Amino acid sequence: MKTAIITIVAALIIGGGIWAYYATTRPSNTQEQVFCTMDAKLCPDGSSVGRTGPNCEFAQCPGAASGTSANGSVNVY
């Protein structure tokens, strides 16, 4: 009878230790994943850029200071 109680207590202690280990070492994923659409913006130089970042905004065109083409419009495909 004593052996059974000692075995049960030991199993509970080992199980609690394993649970505590996994509960504290598991990385917390607090950042929410963002999925952007696969559309592209055509830049004035003929290249294209896609959406990026947490707000899914278009990346800046190479060599451009703003997100518009030469005539002021934005080409999205």
Helices and strands as residue ranges (DSSP letters): H 2-25, E 40-42, E 48-52, E 57-58, E 75-76
